[in-house]
Amino acid sequence: MIYVLRAVLCVLYTVFWGAVGVVLLVDRTGESVIWVGRRWVGWILATCGIRVEVAGLENVPRDAPVIFMSNHQSLFDIAAIVSTLPVSFRFVAKKELARIPLFGWALAGSGHVIVDRQHRDRAVESLRRAAERIRSGTNVIIYPEGTRSPSGELQPFKSGPFHLALAAQVPIIPVTVSGSQHITPKRSLRIESGVIKIQYGKPLPTRGLRLEDRGELKERVREAITAGYDPHFQRPLPPAA
């Protein structure tokens, strides 16, 4: 029963704050919607009994744009990062999310980067515009795996995020989420209580790197994210029944 109640409340919070976000789209900067997003995830985390620990905030620049690249193993990765990040940001999100009533409208209307992954030309153009925005001072969050990991282990990285980083020529902050796979495992509707650990790693420079350096950059980001796992929280998932 507790899982049903949590799920219902999360839906109600999403409708409420999504509606507020749509109203606040009159603020063309999008910062009002970021404020809404922080309150939305705060309500959800508190209701579900989820505590977020954070380390490495000293690695997050306050005066220069960066790209945050994170592993992705649960829907609550997003909530944990949004609740701890001390700077403004925009997500790089797939087009399907923008179709969700209220939530998706607020996402698309507040300056987040929406990528149509089904059409390569449109995806490339979206990332080109994103690189321009980053260079002008916008921080972005992207999940280089492209989707959630069913096991909690780091999956192969897509190339798009690294094309973006090389085009923008700004540092990458590796972000490691530990423990969230036990909150909402993939293909499960249950929301468990627990602790999520966020580790912000040291910036990885990209200035001067070229397209042919993409493979090496991928490996450096992978190593940095892997090094940030907290083994106390990142224990393996139990075998599927």
MIFI-47115 format. One record per residue: x, y, z of N, C-alpha, C in turn; residue number from 1; residue in one letter. Coordinates in pm, 1 decimal. Example, Ala and Ser with C-alpha at 12.3 -4.5 7.8 and 13.67 -1.06 7.14 Angstrom:
// MIFI-47115
BAGU        n.u        n.v        n.w       ca.u       ca.v       ca.w        c.u        c.v        c.w     k   r
BAGU     1319.0     -569.0      780.0     1230.0     -450.0      780.0     1320.0     -330.0      780.0     1   a
BAGU     1285.0     -225.0      708.0     1367.0     -106.0      714.0     1290.0        3.0      787.0     2   s
***
This chain:
// MIFI-47115
BAGU        n.u        n.v        n.w       ca.u       ca.v       ca.w        c.u        c.v        c.w     k   r
BAGU       82.4     -121.7        0.0        0.0        0.0        0.0       85.6      126.6        0.0     1   m
BAGU      198.4      123.4       73.9      284.6      240.9       81.6      340.4      277.1      -55.5     2   i
BAGU      367.4      173.4     -138.7      422.4      200.5     -271.3      318.9      267.2     -361.5     3   y
BAGU      195.6      225.3     -349.2       87.7      286.1     -427.9       69.5      431.8     -386.3     4   v
BAGU       70.2      457.4     -254.6       53.0      593.3     -204.5      166.3      683.2     -253.4     5   l
BAGU      288.5      632.8     -247.1      401.9      712.9     -294.8      388.0      744.9     -443.2     6   r
BAGU      349.0      645.3     -521.3      335.1      666.8     -665.2      226.6      769.4     -694.8     7   a
BAGU      114.2      759.7     -625.3        3.9      854.0     -646.5       47.8      995.6     -609.9     8   v
BAGU      115.1     1010.3     -496.0      160.2     1142.7     -453.9      262.0     1200.7     -552.4     9   l
BAGU      350.8     1117.0     -604.8      449.0     1166.7     -703.2      379.7     1218.0     -828.5    10   c
BAGU      275.0     1146.9     -870.9      198.8     1192.7     -987.5      131.0     1326.1     -957.3    11   v
BAGU       69.4     1337.4     -839.7        1.5     1461.9     -802.7      100.6     1577.4     -793.5    12   l
BAGU      218.9     1552.4     -735.4      321.3     1657.2     -727.5      364.2     1701.0     -867.0    13   y
BAGU      376.0     1603.1     -957.2      419.1     1634.8    -1094.1      314.8     1719.7    -1165.0    14   t
BAGU      187.9     1686.4    -1146.3       81.1     1766.8    -1207.5       81.0     1907.3    -1148.9    15   v
BAGU       88.9     1917.0    -1015.4       83.9     2048.7     -950.6      200.8     2135.9     -993.4    16   f
BAGU      323.2     2085.2     -975.7      439.8     2168.2    -1007.6      455.9     2186.6    -1158.2    17   w
BAGU      409.5     2087.6    -1237.8      412.0     2106.3    -1382.3      322.7     2221.4    -1424.5    18   g
BAGU      204.4     2230.8    -1362.8      113.6     2341.5    -1393.0      175.1     2475.2    -1352.1    19   a
BAGU      237.9     2478.1    -1233.7      305.2     2600.9    -1190.1      416.4     2638.0    -1288.5    20   v
BAGU      490.7     2536.5    -1333.6      598.0     2562.2    -1428.8      548.1     2620.5    -1559.4    21   g
BAGU      435.5     2568.6    -1607.6      378.8     2621.6    -1732.1      338.5     2767.6    -1714.4    22   v
BAGU      277.2     2799.8    -1599.8      238.9     2939.3    -1571.9      362.0     3029.1    -1569.8    23   v
BAGU      470.9     2979.4    -1512.4      590.9     3060.9    -1496.8      675.9     3068.5    -1623.4    24   l
BAGU      626.8     3007.6    -1732.8      699.0     3020.8    -1858.7      699.2     3164.7    -1910.0    25   l
BAGU      619.8     3249.9    -1847.3      625.0     3392.2    -1883.0      762.1     3449.9    -1852.1    26   v
BAGU      835.5     3386.0    -1759.9      974.2     3423.7    -1734.0     1060.3     3361.1    -1842.3    27   d
BAGU     1098.0     3440.0    -1941.8     1168.3     3388.4    -2058.6     1307.3     3335.4    -2027.1    28   r
BAGU     1361.7     3366.9    -1910.9     1494.2     3317.2    -1876.4     1491.7     3168.4    -1842.8    29   t
BAGU     1376.9     3116.0    -1803.5     1366.1     2976.5    -1763.8     1405.9     2950.2    -1620.3    30   g
BAGU     1458.1     3051.4    -1550.3     1506.0     3029.1    -1413.6     1391.9     2999.4    -1316.3    31   e
BAGU     1273.8     3052.9    -1343.6     1160.0     3023.9    -1256.4     1123.7     2875.5    -1261.8    32   s
BAGU     1137.5     2815.8    -1379.3     1106.6     2673.4    -1392.6     1213.2     2589.2    -1322.2    33   v
BAGU     1337.9     2633.7    -1322.7     1441.8     2564.2    -1245.9     1406.3     2567.9    -1097.1    34   i
BAGU     1359.1     2682.5    -1050.0     1314.6     2695.3     -910.3     1201.9     2595.8     -882.2    35   w
BAGU     1105.9     2586.1     -974.0      995.4     2491.2     -959.7     1049.3     2348.4     -954.3    36   v
BAGU     1144.6     2317.6    -1041.4     1200.1     2182.7    -1045.3     1263.9     2141.5     -914.1    37   g
BAGU     1332.5     2234.3     -850.7     1396.3     2202.5     -722.9     1289.5     2174.0     -615.8    38   r
BAGU     1179.6     2250.7     -614.8     1072.9     2226.4     -516.5     1002.3     2094.5     -545.1    39   r
BAGU      980.5     2067.4     -672.4      913.5     1943.3     -712.4      991.4     1820.8     -663.0    40   w
BAGU     1120.1     1815.6     -693.2     1197.2     1698.4     -651.4     1214.2     1694.3     -499.6    41   v
BAGU     1217.0     1811.0     -434.2     1226.3     1813.3     -288.4     1105.8     1748.1     -224.0    42   g
BAGU      987.1     1777.5     -275.2      865.2     1714.8     -222.9      869.7     1562.8     -243.4    43   w
BAGU      910.8     1521.1     -361.8      912.3     1377.6     -392.3     1012.9     1303.9     -303.7    44   i
BAGU     1133.2     1358.4     -290.2     1234.7     1292.6     -208.4     1188.6     1280.0      -63.3    45   l
BAGU     1129.7     1387.7       -9.2     1083.6     1385.4      129.4      970.9     1284.2      148.0    46   a
BAGU      876.1     1281.9       55.7      762.3     1190.7       65.9      806.0     1044.5       59.8    47   t
BAGU      905.1     1017.0      -21.5      948.5      878.4      -41.5     1056.8      835.0       57.7    48   c
BAGU     1095.3      923.6      148.6     1194.9      885.8      248.3     1332.7      864.3      189.3    49   g
BAGU     1369.2      948.0       92.4     1498.5      934.7       25.4     1588.9     1050.0       66.6    50   i
BAGU     1704.1     1015.0      118.3     1803.6     1115.0      159.0     1916.6     1116.9       56.2    51   r
BAGU     1963.4     1237.4       24.8     2070.8     1251.6      -73.0     2195.9     1304.5       -3.4    52   v
BAGU     2304.8     1230.0      -13.5     2434.6     1275.9       34.1     2513.8     1328.2      -85.4    53   e
BAGU     2596.1     1427.5      -62.2     2670.2     1487.3     -173.0     2814.3     1513.0     -131.9    54   v
BAGU     2905.4     1494.4     -226.4     3047.2     1522.6     -205.4     3103.2     1583.6     -333.2    55   a
BAGU     3207.8     1664.4     -318.6     3275.6     1720.4     -434.5     3218.0     1849.5     -488.0    56   g
BAGU     3133.4     1917.4     -410.3     3076.3     2043.2     -459.6     3183.2     2148.4     -486.6    57   l
BAGU     3298.7     2133.8     -422.9     3407.8     2228.2     -447.8     3460.4     2217.1     -591.4    58   e
BAGU     3425.4     2108.8     -661.1     3469.1     2090.3     -799.6     3376.9     2156.8     -901.2    59   n
BAGU     3265.1     2212.1     -854.8     3166.5     2272.6     -945.5     3194.9     2422.1     -958.6    60   v
BAGU     3236.8     2469.8    -1077.5     3263.1     2612.9    -1095.7     3134.8     2694.7    -1083.1    61   p
BAGU     3147.3     2811.5    -1022.5     3032.3     2902.2    -1010.1     3035.7     3012.7    -1114.9    62   r
BAGU     3146.6     3027.1    -1186.5     3162.7     3143.8    -1273.0     3198.0     3108.7    -1417.2    63   d
BAGU     3184.0     2983.0    -1456.1     3214.2     2942.6    -1594.0     3128.7     2822.1    -1629.5    64   a
BAGU     3082.5     2812.8    -1754.6     2993.7     2702.1    -1792.4     3067.9     2568.8    -1800.0    65   p
BAGU     2994.3     2461.6    -1768.9     3047.7     2325.7    -1777.7     2939.3     2232.5    -1828.8    66   v
BAGU     2981.3     2111.1    -1865.2     2888.6     2004.3    -1899.4     2898.0     1898.8    -1789.9    67   i
BAGU     2785.7     1869.0    -1726.2     2780.9     1763.1    -1626.2     2743.7     1633.1    -1696.6    68   f
BAGU     2828.7     1530.9    -1684.4     2800.1     1399.3    -1741.6     2786.4     1299.4    -1628.8    69   m
BAGU     2670.8     1232.6    -1622.4     2639.4     1143.7    -1511.2     2601.9     1004.1    -1559.0    70   s
BAGU     2629.1      906.4    -1474.0     2572.6      773.3    -1497.0     2422.1      779.7    -1472.9    71   n
BAGU     2351.7      677.2    -1520.2     2204.3      681.7    -1513.7     2152.4      542.0    -1482.4    72   h
BAGU     2100.2      523.2    -1359.5     2052.2      391.3    -1319.9     1912.4      392.8    -1257.8    73   q
BAGU     1851.8      511.8    -1247.4     1719.3      522.2    -1186.2     1657.5      656.0    -1224.2    74   s
BAGU     1524.2      662.5    -1219.8     1456.1      790.6    -1238.4     1499.0      891.7    -1132.6    75   l
BAGU     1540.2      844.0    -1017.6     1574.9      934.1     -908.2     1714.8      992.8     -920.5    76   f
BAGU     1791.8      951.6    -1021.1     1919.4     1018.1    -1048.7     1895.3     1167.3    -1074.5    77   d
BAGU     1792.1     1195.2    -1150.9     1760.7     1333.4    -1186.8     1726.2     1413.7    -1062.1    78   i
BAGU     1639.2     1358.6     -978.5     1598.9     1428.7     -856.3     1717.7     1454.7     -765.9    79   a
BAGU     1806.1     1355.6     -752.8     1921.4     1369.8     -664.1     2015.6     1479.4     -712.7    80   a
BAGU     2039.7     1485.1     -842.7     2129.1     1587.5     -896.4     2066.1     1726.0     -885.5    81   i
BAGU     1938.5     1737.6     -924.2     1869.9     1867.0     -916.7     1869.4     1920.8     -773.5    82   v
BAGU     1853.8     1831.9     -675.9     1844.5     1875.5     -536.5     1979.0     1919.3     -478.4    83   s
BAGU     2089.2     1882.4     -542.4     2221.3     1912.6     -486.0     2301.7     2013.4     -566.4    84   t
BAGU     2267.2     2033.7     -693.1     2349.8     2117.2     -779.4     2340.4     2264.1     -737.4    85   l
BAGU     2453.0     2329.7     -709.5     2448.8     2466.7     -658.1     2445.5     2574.6     -766.1    86   p
BAGU     2436.6     2535.0     -893.0     2434.9     2631.8    -1002.6     2313.7     2605.4    -1091.0    87   v
BAGU     2280.8     2703.9    -1173.7     2172.3     2685.9    -1269.6     2215.1     2584.8    -1375.9    88   s
BAGU     2117.5     2526.9    -1445.7     2147.9     2420.1    -1540.6     2032.1     2404.6    -1638.2    89   f
BAGU     2058.5     2330.0    -1744.3     1956.0     2282.2    -1835.1     1988.7     2138.1    -1869.8    90   r
BAGU     1886.8     2056.8    -1889.5     1906.5     1917.8    -1928.4     1913.3     1904.8    -2080.1    91   f
BAGU     1987.0     1805.3    -2125.8     1974.1     1757.7    -2263.4     1882.2     1636.6    -2255.4    92   v
BAGU     1762.1     1648.9    -2311.8     1657.9     1547.9    -2292.4     1604.4     1499.1    -2426.3    93   a
BAGU     1558.9     1374.8    -2428.1     1502.0     1319.5    -2550.7     1364.3     1380.1    -2577.2    94   k
BAGU     1327.7     1384.9    -2703.9     1205.2     1451.2    -2748.7     1080.7     1392.8    -2682.8    95   k
BAGU     1082.7     1262.8    -2654.1      965.5     1196.8    -2596.8      923.4     1260.1    -2464.6    96   e
BAGU     1019.6     1308.1    -2386.1      986.9     1369.3    -2257.4      910.3     1500.0    -2274.2    97   l
BAGU      936.3     1570.4    -2383.7      868.9     1697.9    -2406.8      721.8     1680.5    -2440.5    98   a
BAGU      679.8     1558.1    -2467.7      540.0     1532.5    -2502.1      452.8     1507.4    -2380.0    99   r
BAGU      515.1     1491.3    -2262.5      438.3     1465.9    -2140.6      361.8     1592.6    -2103.0   100   i
BAGU      229.6     1585.9    -2087.2      152.3     1706.4    -2052.6      206.6     1774.8    -1927.4   101   p
BAGU      205.6     1906.0    -1927.8      250.5     1992.9    -1819.3      401.9     1981.0    -1796.0   102   l
BAGU      449.5     1864.6    -1749.6      592.8     1847.0    -1723.9      674.1     1871.8    -1850.8   103   f
BAGU      635.7     1805.3    -1959.2      709.0     1819.3    -2084.5      700.2     1959.3    -2141.0   104   g
BAGU      583.6     2022.0    -2125.8      568.7     2158.6    -2176.2      661.2     2254.8    -2101.0   105   w
BAGU      667.9     2236.5    -1969.0      757.5     2321.5    -1889.9      902.6     2295.4    -1927.0   106   a
BAGU      937.0     2168.0    -1950.8     1073.0     2131.4    -1989.0     1112.4     2198.4    -2120.3   107   l
BAGU     1026.8     2184.6    -2220.1     1058.0     2239.2    -2352.4     1055.8     2391.4    -2354.1   108   a
BAGU      967.1     2450.5    -2274.4      951.1     2595.4    -2279.0     1048.5     2674.4    -2194.8   109   g
BAGU     1130.4     2605.9    -2114.9     1222.0     2677.2    -2024.6     1367.7     2666.0    -2065.4   110   s
BAGU     1389.9     2629.2    -2191.5     1526.4     2636.2    -2243.1     1608.0     2509.8    -2231.1   111   g
BAGU     1546.2     2398.3    -2190.6     1621.0     2273.2    -2190.5     1641.4     2227.5    -2335.6   112   h
BAGU     1746.4     2150.6    -2359.0     1782.7     2110.1    -2494.6     1708.7     1981.3    -2528.7   113   v
BAGU     1617.4     1987.6    -2622.5     1537.8     1872.3    -2662.0     1598.3     1812.0    -2789.2   114   i
BAGU     1631.0     1684.1    -2783.4     1698.2     1617.0    -2895.4     1605.8     1510.1    -2953.3   115   v
BAGU     1588.0     1515.0    -3085.4     1510.6     1413.8    -3156.7     1607.7     1305.0    -3201.2   116   d
BAGU     1616.4     1198.8    -3122.1     1715.3     1094.8    -3149.3     1678.6     1006.7    -3268.0   117   r
BAGU     1553.2     1017.4    -3314.8     1510.4      936.8    -3428.7     1554.8      996.4    -3562.1   118   q
BAGU     1593.4     1123.0    -3560.4     1635.0     1191.0    -3684.1     1774.0     1251.1    -3662.7   119   h
BAGU     1872.5     1192.8    -3726.8     2010.8     1230.7    -3700.5     2036.2     1378.4    -3730.3   120   r
BAGU     1984.8     1429.4    -3842.0     2010.0     1569.3    -3878.4     1954.4     1664.5    -3773.0   121   d
BAGU     1834.4     1634.6    -3722.4     1774.0     1720.1    -3619.6     1852.6     1709.8    -3488.5   122   r
BAGU     1899.1     1589.5    -3456.6     1977.4     1571.4    -3334.1     2107.5     1649.9    -3341.9   123   a
BAGU     2174.3     1643.7    -3455.6     2300.1     1716.5    -3473.7     2277.5     1866.3    -3462.0   124   v
BAGU     2168.4     1915.9    -3521.8     2138.6     2058.7    -3515.0     2107.1     2100.7    -3371.6   125   e
BAGU     2034.1     2016.7    -3297.6     2004.4     2046.9    -3157.0     2133.6     2058.7    -3076.1   126   s
BAGU     2226.1     1967.0    -3098.4     2352.2     1969.3    -3024.0     2438.0     2088.2    -3065.2   127   l
BAGU     2429.6     2128.5    -3192.8     2504.9     2247.4    -3235.6     2454.4     2371.7    -3163.2   128   r
BAGU     2320.8     2385.4    -3154.4     2264.0     2499.6    -3082.9     2297.8     2492.2    -2933.9   129   r
BAGU     2299.9     2370.2    -2880.2     2335.3     2353.4    -2738.7     2478.2     2398.8    -2713.0   130   a
BAGU     2569.2     2366.9    -2803.9     2709.3     2407.9    -2787.8     2721.2     2559.9    -2784.6   131   a
BAGU     2643.6     2627.9    -2867.8     2644.8     2774.6    -2868.1     2596.2     2828.8    -2734.5   132   e
BAGU     2491.7     2768.9    -2680.7     2436.6     2814.8    -2552.0     2535.2     2789.8    -2438.9   133   r
BAGU     2602.7     2676.0    -2442.9     2701.0     2645.9    -2338.3     2813.5     2747.9    -2341.5   134   i
BAGU     2863.7     2776.6    -2459.2     2972.8     2874.0    -2471.2     2930.0     3011.7    -2420.1   135   r
BAGU     2800.6     3040.5    -2428.1     2751.1     3170.6    -2382.0     2719.2     3171.5    -2232.6   136   s
BAGU     2739.8     3056.7    -2163.4     2727.8     3058.0    -2018.4     2629.3     2961.7    -1955.3   137   g
BAGU     2566.6     2872.6    -2033.2     2467.5     2779.4    -1979.5     2531.7     2646.5    -1943.2   138   t
BAGU     2509.9     2599.3    -1819.9     2551.4     2464.7    -1780.6     2447.4     2364.1    -1829.2   139   n
BAGU     2493.5     2247.9    -1877.1     2398.0     2144.5    -1916.1     2432.0     2013.2    -1846.1   140   v
BAGU     2327.7     1930.8    -1827.8     2340.5     1797.8    -1770.1     2303.2     1696.6    -1877.6   141   i
BAGU     2386.6     1596.6    -1894.7     2359.9     1496.1    -1997.6     2399.7     1358.4    -1945.0   142   i
BAGU     2326.6     1256.7    -1989.7     2356.0     1119.1    -1950.9     2416.2     1047.7    -2070.8   143   y
BAGU     2547.3     1027.4    -2073.9     2611.4      973.0    -2194.1     2573.5      829.3    -2226.7   144   p
BAGU     2516.0      753.5    -2129.3     2469.5      618.4    -2159.7     2344.2      621.2    -2248.5   145   e
BAGU     2270.7      732.2    -2243.7     2152.5      746.8    -2327.5     2024.9      692.7    -2267.1   146   g
BAGU     2035.5      599.2    -2174.9     1918.9      541.5    -2109.4     1962.8      482.9    -1976.0   147   t
BAGU     1866.4      439.8    -1895.3     1901.1      385.0    -1764.3     1964.2      246.0    -1776.8   148   r
BAGU     2057.7      218.1    -1688.6     2120.7       86.9    -1683.4     2031.7       -9.8    -1606.0   149   s
BAGU     1999.9     -126.2    -1660.9     1914.8     -221.0    -1589.8     1984.8     -288.5    -1472.6   150   p
BAGU     2117.6     -286.4    -1470.0     2193.7     -355.6    -1365.7     2263.7     -262.3    -1268.9   151   s
BAGU     2269.6     -133.9    -1301.9     2346.3      -39.8    -1221.5     2489.2      -24.6    -1269.4   152   g
BAGU     2533.6     -114.7    -1359.0     2668.7     -104.9    -1414.5     2669.6       -3.3    -1528.4   153   e
BAGU     2783.7       62.8    -1544.7     2796.0      166.6    -1646.2     2790.2      104.1    -1785.8   154   l
BAGU     2700.1      154.7    -1869.6     2682.8      103.9    -2005.1     2772.4      179.1    -2103.2   155   q
BAGU     2783.5      129.7    -2227.9     2861.2      203.9    -2329.2     2806.2      344.4    -2348.4   156   p
BAGU     2894.9      438.2    -2377.7     2855.7      577.6    -2397.0     2817.9      603.7    -2543.0   157   f
BAGU     2717.8      689.9    -2559.9     2683.6      739.2    -2692.5     2786.1      845.0    -2735.2   158   k
BAGU     2791.7      871.8    -2863.9     2890.0      968.0    -2915.3     2842.4     1112.2    -2904.5   159   s
BAGU     2709.4     1134.4    -2910.3     2655.1     1270.0    -2913.4     2704.4     1360.1    -2802.2   160   g
BAGU     2703.3     1316.0    -2676.9     2749.7     1402.6    -2568.3     2892.9     1450.3    -2585.2   161   p
BAGU     2975.3     1369.6    -2648.1     3115.8     1405.5    -2663.6     3138.1     1495.4    -2784.9   162   f
BAGU     3054.0     1479.7    -2887.0     3052.6     1579.5    -2994.7     3017.4     1716.5    -2936.1   163   h
BAGU     2916.8     1716.9    -2846.2     2874.4     1841.9    -2782.9     2987.9     1902.9    -2701.6   164   l
BAGU     3055.1     1821.4    -2621.9     3163.3     1872.0    -2537.9     3277.7     1927.9    -2621.4   165   a
BAGU     3311.6     1858.9    -2729.6     3421.6     1905.0    -2814.2     3383.6     2032.5    -2889.5   166   l
BAGU     3256.4     2044.2    -2927.6     3211.0     2166.0    -2995.4     3207.7     2284.9    -2899.6   167   a
BAGU     3167.6     2259.1    -2774.4     3156.0     2367.8    -2677.0     3290.5     2408.6    -2619.3   168   a
BAGU     3385.1     2314.5    -2611.0     3519.1     2342.7    -2557.8     3513.5     2393.9    -2413.9   169   q
BAGU     3426.3     2335.4    -2333.5     3419.3     2369.3    -2190.8     3447.6     2242.8    -2110.4   170   v
BAGU     3486.5     2255.9    -1983.5     3517.7     2136.1    -1903.2     3396.3     2046.5    -1882.3   171   p
BAGU     3425.0     1918.5    -1863.8     3324.1     1819.5    -1826.1     3340.0     1789.5    -1677.6   172   i
BAGU     3229.1     1796.9    -1603.8     3228.5     1753.9    -1463.7     3169.1     1614.0    -1458.4   173   i
BAGU     3248.7     1510.6    -1425.7     3190.9     1377.5    -1412.0     3107.7     1368.5    -1284.1   174   p
BAGU     2987.7     1313.4    -1295.2     2897.2     1299.9    -1180.5     2867.0     1151.4    -1161.2   175   v
BAGU     2888.6     1102.7    -1039.9     2862.6      961.7    -1010.2     2747.1      950.5     -911.2   176   t
BAGU     2644.0      878.3     -950.9     2529.6      851.8     -864.5     2542.7      709.3     -812.3   177   v
BAGU     2543.9      692.8     -681.3     2553.0      560.4     -619.0     2426.9      532.7     -537.5   178   s
BAGU     2373.6      413.2     -550.8     2262.2      371.1     -466.5     2124.3      390.0     -523.6   179   g
BAGU     2110.1      467.7     -628.6     1975.3      496.8     -678.0     1910.3      376.0     -744.2   180   s
BAGU     1991.5      278.0     -788.3     1933.8      159.1     -851.2     1849.9       78.5     -753.4   181   q
BAGU     1870.0      102.3     -622.1     1790.3       33.2     -522.0     1662.6      110.6     -485.7   182   h
BAGU     1651.5      234.5     -535.2     1532.0      315.8     -508.5     1421.9      280.9     -607.7   183   i
BAGU     1454.3      287.4     -736.1     1358.6      248.9     -840.6     1432.8      170.2     -947.6   184   t
BAGU     1449.6       41.3     -929.6     1514.4      -39.1    -1034.1     1438.1      -27.9    -1165.5   185   p
BAGU     1512.4      -39.0    -1276.2     1447.7      -32.1    -1406.8     1345.0     -143.7    -1420.0   186   k
BAGU     1232.2     -112.2    -1485.0     1119.7     -204.4    -1504.5     1048.3     -239.3    -1373.8   187   r
BAGU     1062.8     -151.8    -1273.8      989.0     -169.7    -1148.4      915.3      -40.9    -1116.3   188   s
BAGU      792.9      -52.7    -1062.9      713.1       64.2    -1026.1      725.6       98.5     -878.0   189   l
BAGU      797.9       16.7     -802.8      812.0       41.0     -659.6      913.4      151.9     -633.8   190   r
BAGU      882.8      236.1     -535.8      974.6      340.4     -491.5     1015.1      308.8     -348.6   191   i
BAGU     1140.0      270.2     -329.5     1190.5      234.6     -197.9     1250.1      357.4     -128.3   192   e
BAGU     1252.0      355.3        4.0     1325.9      456.3       79.1     1474.3      419.4       77.6   193   s
BAGU     1559.5      516.0      106.8     1702.2      486.3      109.1     1786.9      610.6       94.1   194   g
BAGU     1913.4      589.5       64.3     2010.7      697.7       51.4     2074.0      692.7      -87.3   195   v
BAGU     2085.0      807.7     -150.3     2155.5      821.4     -277.5     2277.9      908.7     -253.9   196   i
BAGU     2390.5      867.4     -307.8     2515.0      944.5     -293.7     2551.0     1006.9     -429.4   197   k
BAGU     2575.2     1137.7     -428.8     2619.5     1209.0     -548.7     2763.1     1254.2     -527.2   198   i
BAGU     2850.3     1219.0     -621.4     2990.6     1261.2     -617.7     3019.6     1345.2     -742.3   199   q
BAGU     3054.8     1472.1     -720.5     3096.1     1558.6     -831.3     3248.1     1549.4     -843.0   200   y
BAGU     3295.5     1504.8     -959.4     3438.5     1487.0     -979.4     3508.5     1613.2    -1025.2   201   g
BAGU     3639.1     1604.0    -1036.8     3719.2     1718.1    -1081.7     3694.7     1744.3    -1229.5   202   k
BAGU     3697.2     1871.6    -1271.8     3672.1     1904.6    -1412.2     3773.3     1839.2    -1505.7   203   p
BAGU     3723.8     1790.0    -1618.3     3808.8     1733.4    -1722.3     3811.4     1832.6    -1838.6   204   l
BAGU     3926.3     1892.3    -1868.9     3931.8     1995.2    -1973.8     3909.7     1937.0    -2112.7   205   p
BAGU     3848.5     2017.5    -2199.1     3830.9     1978.7    -2339.8     3891.9     2080.7    -2435.2   206   t
BAGU     3934.9     2195.1    -2382.3     3987.7     2300.7    -2469.1     4107.8     2248.3    -2548.3   207   r
BAGU     4102.7     2268.0    -2677.6     4210.9     2224.4    -2765.7     4193.7     2083.8    -2819.0   208   g
BAGU     4097.3     2007.3    -2763.5     4074.7     1871.9    -2813.4     3996.1     1877.8    -2944.8   209   l
BAGU     4020.0     1778.5    -3030.1     3953.8     1772.4    -3160.3     3870.5     1645.1    -3170.6   210   r
BAGU     3798.8     1631.5    -3280.7     3707.2     1519.1    -3297.7     3779.5     1386.0    -3284.5   211   l
BAGU     3902.5     1379.3    -3332.7     3976.7     1253.5    -3323.9     4016.4     1216.2    -3180.4   212   e
BAGU     3997.7     1310.7    -3086.7     4025.5     1282.9    -2945.2     3902.8     1229.6    -2871.4   213   d
BAGU     3793.7     1209.9    -2943.5     3667.0     1173.1    -2879.5     3677.3     1042.0    -2802.4   214   r
BAGU     3740.4      942.2    -2860.2     3751.6      812.8    -2793.6     3826.8      821.8    -2662.1   215   g
BAGU     3937.0      895.7    -2662.7     4014.4      912.2    -2539.2     3933.4      988.6    -2434.7   216   e
BAGU     3858.4     1090.7    -2479.2     3776.1     1168.5    -2386.0     3668.1     1080.4    -2324.1   217   l
BAGU     3604.2      995.8    -2404.8     3504.9      902.0    -2351.6     3564.5      818.2    -2239.7   218   k
BAGU     3684.9      765.9    -2263.2     3747.5      678.4    -2165.0     3782.2      753.1    -2037.3   219   e
BAGU     3826.2      877.4    -2050.6     3858.4      957.1    -1931.4     3733.3      983.0    -1847.6   220   r
BAGU     3622.8     1012.4    -1914.1     3496.6     1036.2    -1841.6     3448.9      907.0    -1775.7   221   v
BAGU     3457.4      797.6    -1847.2     3416.9      668.1    -1791.2     3499.3      634.9    -1666.9   222   r
BAGU     3629.6      653.7    -1675.3     3715.6      623.9    -1560.7     3681.4      713.7    -1441.9   223   e
BAGU     3653.5      841.6    -1469.9     3623.1      935.7    -1361.4     3489.9      901.1    -1293.9   224   a
BAGU     3388.4      866.7    -1373.0     3259.4      828.7    -1314.5     3274.6      699.6    -1233.3   225   i
BAGU     3344.6      603.3    -1287.7     3364.3      476.3    -1217.7     3438.2      496.9    -1085.8   226   t
BAGU     3538.2      583.8    -1085.9     3616.2      609.6     -964.2     3531.7      674.1     -855.7   227   a
BAGU     3419.8      738.7     -893.8     3336.4      808.2     -796.3     3234.3      722.0     -725.4   228   g
BAGU     3219.3      595.4     -765.4     3121.5      509.3     -699.0     3155.8      489.7     -552.0   229   y
BAGU     3052.4      493.0     -469.5     3068.5      463.1     -327.7     3023.6      317.9     -307.3   230   d
BAGU     3117.8      224.9     -276.8     3081.3       83.2     -267.3     2979.9       53.8     -156.9   231   p
BAGU     2969.1      143.7      -59.6     2871.8      123.1       46.9     2728.8      128.8       -7.2   232   h
BAGU     2706.9      215.1     -108.1     2573.5      229.9     -166.5     2559.2      154.0     -298.0   233   f
BAGU     2668.4      138.9     -372.0     2662.6       81.3     -505.3     2680.1      -71.1     -500.8   234   q
BAGU     2603.2     -135.2     -414.7     2608.3     -281.0     -408.7     2523.0     -337.6     -521.1   235   r
BAGU     2554.1     -460.6     -566.7     2480.9     -517.7     -679.8     2332.6     -536.2     -649.7   236   p
BAGU     2252.6     -529.7     -753.3     2110.3     -558.9     -739.0     2090.5     -708.8     -714.0   237   l
BAGU     1988.1     -747.1     -637.5     1959.9     -889.9     -620.5     1918.0     -952.2     -751.5   238   p
BAGU     1941.4    -1083.0     -770.7     1900.9    -1150.7     -894.6     1750.8    -1137.2     -917.2   239   p
BAGU     1712.9    -1125.8    -1042.5     1569.5    -1116.9    -1076.0     1499.4    -1245.6    -1037.4   240   a
BAGU     1379.0    -1231.5     -982.7     1303.2    -1350.6     -939.3     1255.1    -1430.0    -1059.8   241   a
***
